[in-house]
């Protein structure tokens, strides 16, 4: 009995983490459409995003950071869709980094890892989340990324002046996952230095920390323009038909 009891008490290989989902941005590039509440298939974009974390066994809680004018509606959606891992819905700040810091303050202080994800990335898969969390558990910082497939030019005054070697370039996605103390310290330091970073990896890189890049997914798109909604619908349809 003692051996069986000890086995049940064994700590999991990958520590549970808190997820901070940032959905406080404006709709400047969406032609007035609120991207996180707009329908994608049968559900709003944000609900797809939250279900990905709701269903992920390595995520213990979700903190949603949104705009003040969306607070009531986002809270309502969490209840309607039974998103019981969402522990809090809070108001974000003027810039993304302020919203991230607000979410970090509300995350469980006992959480060993914190995953930060864009609310407008509704098609993230369980595999992408779990691989990033597992890598962060080993190295302290991890993020999914995909190879850059377009030729990249550096330009000045409308003229191409250099072709960048794309073999060494990666497009980074979210969730970006970090040891909790590291991302809290890195975000606070960036704010103190006046750095309004749009990428959380950049905050820890400023402290000299290397970030492990895991395998991202071409399906893990960010809904930024109306065209992205069209692509998102196509991805959902292909998944439903078993083609993805």
Backbone torsions as a table, in degrees:
resi	resn	phi	psi	omega
1	UNK	NA	-39.7	-178.5
2	UNK	-62.7	-40.3	179.8
3	UNK	-65.6	-40.1	178.6
4	UNK	-64.7	-42.7	179.7
5	UNK	-62.5	-42.7	-180.0
6	UNK	-63.5	-36.7	-179.3
7	UNK	-65.2	-38.8	179.5
8	UNK	-66.3	-29.7	-177.1
9	UNK	-84.7	-4.1	-175.8
10	UNK	-60.1	135.7	-179.9
11	UNK	-69.0	136.5	179.5
12	UNK	-63.7	150.5	-177.8
13	UNK	-62.1	-39.8	178.2
14	UNK	-108.0	118.2	-178.5
15	UNK	-65.1	145.6	175.7
16	UNK	-64.4	148.6	-179.7
17	UNK	-129.0	159.1	172.0
18	UNK	-91.8	147.6	177.0
19	UNK	-116.1	131.0	173.9
20	UNK	-107.9	114.0	-179.3
21	UNK	-102.9	116.1	-174.8
22	UNK	-94.8	114.7	-177.8
23	UNK	-136.6	49.4	-174.2
24	UNK	-115.1	9.4	-176.3
25	UNK	-77.0	166.0	176.7
26	UNK	-85.0	177.6	-179.0
27	UNK	-112.7	38.3	-174.0
28	UNK	-59.6	-39.9	-176.6
29	UNK	-94.6	5.5	-179.1
30	UNK	-105.5	16.9	177.0
31	UNK	54.1	42.0	176.2
32	UNK	88.2	-7.0	178.3
33	UNK	-82.1	132.7	176.1
34	UNK	-79.3	109.8	-167.5
35	UNK	-65.1	-34.1	-176.1
36	UNK	-79.1	-19.6	179.6
37	UNK	-102.9	-9.1	-178.6
38	UNK	-68.6	145.1	-178.0
39	UNK	-67.1	140.0	171.7
40	UNK	-132.9	106.9	-169.7
41	UNK	67.5	-126.9	-176.3
42	UNK	-98.3	2.1	-176.9
43	UNK	-137.3	157.4	173.7
44	UNK	-63.5	154.2	-179.9
45	UNK	-50.7	-48.8	-175.5
46	UNK	-63.4	-34.1	179.8
47	UNK	-65.8	-41.3	174.2
48	UNK	-56.1	-46.2	-179.2
49	UNK	-59.2	-48.6	-176.1
50	UNK	-67.9	-34.1	177.0
51	UNK	-62.7	-34.4	179.3
52	UNK	-59.0	-38.9	179.7
53	UNK	-84.6	-33.4	175.3
54	UNK	-56.1	-40.6	-175.5
55	UNK	-88.1	-2.0	-175.0
56	UNK	-89.6	118.9	-174.9
57	UNK	-67.0	-20.8	-178.4
58	UNK	-89.4	-0.6	178.3
59	UNK	-104.3	122.7	-176.5
60	UNK	-91.5	-26.7	-178.8
61	UNK	-156.6	162.1	177.3
62	UNK	-131.3	132.2	171.6
63	UNK	-110.6	122.9	179.2
64	UNK	-102.0	128.8	178.3
65	UNK	-112.6	121.5	-175.0
66	UNK	-138.6	-179.7	177.2
67	UNK	-77.5	157.1	-178.5
68	UNK	-61.2	-38.2	-178.6
69	UNK	-72.3	-11.3	178.7
70	UNK	-104.8	-2.7	-172.3
71	UNK	-56.5	-48.8	-177.4
72	UNK	-66.0	-44.9	-177.3
73	UNK	-67.5	-41.5	178.9
74	UNK	-65.0	-41.0	176.9
75	UNK	-61.8	-40.4	179.0
76	UNK	-63.3	-43.7	-179.7
77	UNK	-62.1	-37.8	179.4
78	UNK	-62.7	-36.3	178.0
79	UNK	-74.3	-45.3	-178.0
80	UNK	-60.3	-40.3	-177.2
81	UNK	-96.4	13.5	174.5
82	UNK	53.4	45.8	179.5
83	UNK	-87.6	76.3	-170.6
84	UNK	-78.0	-8.0	173.0
85	UNK	-77.7	-15.7	177.9
86	UNK	-74.6	106.9	-176.6
87	UNK	-84.5	-33.8	179.9
88	UNK	-147.1	147.2	168.5
89	UNK	-119.2	119.3	-173.1
90	UNK	-127.2	166.1	179.3
91	UNK	-86.8	134.9	179.5
92	UNK	-87.0	-164.8	-176.8
93	UNK	-116.0	-171.2	-175.6
94	UNK	-65.8	-44.0	179.6
95	UNK	-112.4	162.7	-177.2
96	UNK	-56.4	-41.9	-176.5
97	UNK	-63.2	-31.0	176.1
98	UNK	-69.2	-37.2	177.9
99	UNK	-67.1	-40.6	177.4
100	UNK	-60.9	-46.1	-179.6
101	UNK	-61.6	-39.4	177.6
102	UNK	-60.7	-42.0	178.5
103	UNK	-66.4	-39.6	178.9
104	UNK	-61.9	-36.4	179.5
105	UNK	-64.0	-32.7	-175.2
106	UNK	-90.5	-12.5	-179.7
107	UNK	-66.5	150.4	179.8
108	UNK	-52.4	122.1	-179.3
109	UNK	-64.1	-16.6	178.2
110	UNK	-87.7	-8.4	-178.5
111	UNK	-65.6	133.0	178.6
112	UNK	-81.7	-32.2	-178.2
113	UNK	-126.9	149.6	174.5
114	UNK	-130.7	126.2	176.4
115	UNK	-101.2	130.8	179.1
116	UNK	-113.0	124.4	-173.4
117	UNK	-133.6	145.4	175.9
118	UNK	-74.0	127.3	176.8
119	UNK	-60.7	-23.3	-178.5
120	UNK	-92.2	17.9	171.4
121	UNK	-111.6	80.4	-171.3
122	UNK	-81.6	-10.3	-171.1
123	UNK	-109.3	18.1	177.0
124	UNK	-63.2	141.3	-176.8
125	UNK	-97.9	161.7	176.2
126	UNK	-59.0	-39.8	-178.5
127	UNK	-62.0	-43.8	179.9
128	UNK	-62.5	-44.5	179.7
129	UNK	-62.8	-51.3	-173.5
130	UNK	-66.3	-36.4	178.3
131	UNK	-67.4	-38.6	178.3
132	UNK	-67.1	-41.5	179.0
133	UNK	-64.2	-45.3	180.0
134	UNK	-62.1	-41.2	179.4
135	UNK	-66.9	-39.3	178.1
136	UNK	-66.4	-33.6	177.3
137	UNK	-62.8	-31.5	179.7
138	UNK	-84.0	-41.8	-169.2
139	UNK	-111.3	-15.9	180.0
140	UNK	97.7	-17.6	-179.9
141	UNK	-159.4	130.3	-178.9
142	UNK	-154.0	154.0	178.2
143	UNK	-155.1	144.7	175.7
144	UNK	-75.5	149.0	179.9
145	UNK	-152.2	155.7	177.3
146	UNK	-127.6	151.4	177.6
147	UNK	-62.1	146.3	174.3
148	UNK	-78.9	127.8	-175.4
149	UNK	-103.6	-17.3	178.2
150	UNK	-87.7	154.0	171.0
151	UNK	-72.7	130.9	-176.0
152	UNK	-105.9	128.3	178.9
153	UNK	-113.3	141.3	166.5
154	UNK	-94.6	133.4	-174.2
155	UNK	-130.1	155.1	176.6
156	UNK	-140.6	129.0	177.3
157	UNK	52.6	39.5	176.3
158	UNK	80.8	4.9	-178.4
159	UNK	-118.1	140.4	175.2
160	UNK	-74.0	127.1	-179.1
161	UNK	-117.1	-12.0	-178.6
162	UNK	-163.4	142.2	172.2
163	UNK	-102.5	123.2	-177.3
164	UNK	-86.0	137.5	178.2
165	UNK	-68.7	107.5	-174.7
166	UNK	-75.4	-13.1	-179.2
167	UNK	-64.5	-22.5	180.0
168	UNK	-103.7	11.3	-178.9
169	UNK	-107.8	144.1	175.3
170	UNK	-135.5	141.5	174.0
171	UNK	-93.5	118.2	-174.3
172	UNK	-87.5	139.6	179.9
173	UNK	-114.6	-170.2	169.9
174	UNK	-125.5	158.0	15.3
175	UNK	-79.7	141.1	171.2
176	UNK	-101.2	126.7	-168.4
177	UNK	-119.2	136.2	-174.0
178	UNK	-140.5	155.7	166.6
179	UNK	-60.7	134.0	-168.2
180	UNK	-57.6	-47.3	-179.2
181	UNK	-63.9	-35.0	-179.4
182	UNK	-64.6	-49.8	-175.6
183	UNK	-70.4	-33.3	176.5
184	UNK	-63.9	-45.7	-179.8
185	UNK	-66.7	-40.9	-177.3
186	UNK	-66.9	-41.1	179.5
187	UNK	-66.6	-42.5	179.0
188	UNK	-63.0	-41.8	179.5
189	UNK	-63.9	-42.6	179.0
190	UNK	-61.1	-43.1	179.6
191	UNK	-65.6	-41.4	178.1
192	UNK	-62.1	-32.1	179.7
193	UNK	-87.6	1.6	178.9
194	UNK	74.6	22.1	-179.4
195	UNK	-93.7	109.8	179.8
196	UNK	-91.8	71.1	-174.1
197	UNK	-69.6	144.6	175.8
198	UNK	-102.7	0.4	-178.4
199	UNK	-131.4	125.0	-175.5
200	UNK	-70.8	-30.2	174.7
201	UNK	-58.6	-36.9	-179.7
202	UNK	-59.8	-31.9	-179.6
203	UNK	-66.3	-44.5	-179.1
204	UNK	-77.2	-29.4	176.5
205	UNK	-64.1	-31.8	177.4
206	UNK	-63.3	-23.4	178.3
207	UNK	-90.5	4.3	179.2
208	UNK	87.6	11.1	-178.8
209	UNK	-88.9	131.8	175.7
210	UNK	-81.5	144.4	-179.9
211	UNK	-110.7	125.2	176.4
212	UNK	-74.0	129.7	177.4
213	UNK	-99.2	122.9	177.6
214	UNK	-100.6	175.2	-177.2
215	UNK	-76.7	118.8	176.2
216	UNK	-86.8	-164.5	-178.0
217	UNK	-141.3	139.2	175.4
218	UNK	-64.6	-21.9	178.7
219	UNK	-76.2	-18.1	-175.5
220	UNK	-81.3	59.7	-176.1
221	UNK	-81.6	157.3	174.2
222	UNK	-102.6	126.4	179.8
223	UNK	-77.3	104.0	-175.7
224	UNK	-120.6	-33.3	-179.5
225	UNK	-128.3	164.3	176.6
226	UNK	-56.2	-32.0	178.4
227	UNK	-63.2	-33.2	178.9
228	UNK	-63.4	-32.9	176.9
229	UNK	-63.9	-39.9	177.7
230	UNK	-61.9	-44.5	179.4
231	UNK	-65.2	-40.9	179.1
232	UNK	-61.5	-41.8	177.7
233	UNK	-62.3	-40.0	179.8
234	UNK	-65.0	-39.0	179.0
235	UNK	-65.3	-45.1	178.1
236	UNK	-59.4	-43.9	-179.6
237	UNK	-63.4	-43.4	-179.7
238	UNK	-64.3	-37.6	177.0
239	UNK	-64.6	-43.2	-179.7
240	UNK	-62.2	-30.8	-179.2
241	UNK	-91.7	1.0	178.3
242	UNK	77.2	16.7	-179.7
243	UNK	-91.0	-9.2	175.5
244	UNK	-131.4	NA	NA
